[in-house]
Amino acid sequence: MTGASPVSNLKKSPFSLAELKDSLQSFGMIPLCIFRPGPDDGVPAKTLILVGNAGPEMWAAVMVIMMPMILFAFLLQCYLIRGLTFGVIKG
């Protein structure tokens, strides 16, 4: 980026950094860097926020989402294997 400058505060922002951190925390993420692109960068945003994972907290958030899918896949696999096995024995 040619004219980007780091941002140390968000005084002119309609939201607070604390609100952003709280929102991202539920996904196991944190703001890593906040900067404002320069006019020559061709970015239509006034402020860009780089977001990244917060270490092990991210995996807790992922597991909340993934666990039902993993459980469903496991149960489906057990049902299919049991059904095919018993079908062959009975048939």
Summary of the structure (lengths in Angstrom):
residues: 91
radius of gyration: 23.4
end to end distance: 68.5
largest distance: 73.9
contacts: 188
relative contact order: 0.15
helix: 52%
strand: 18%
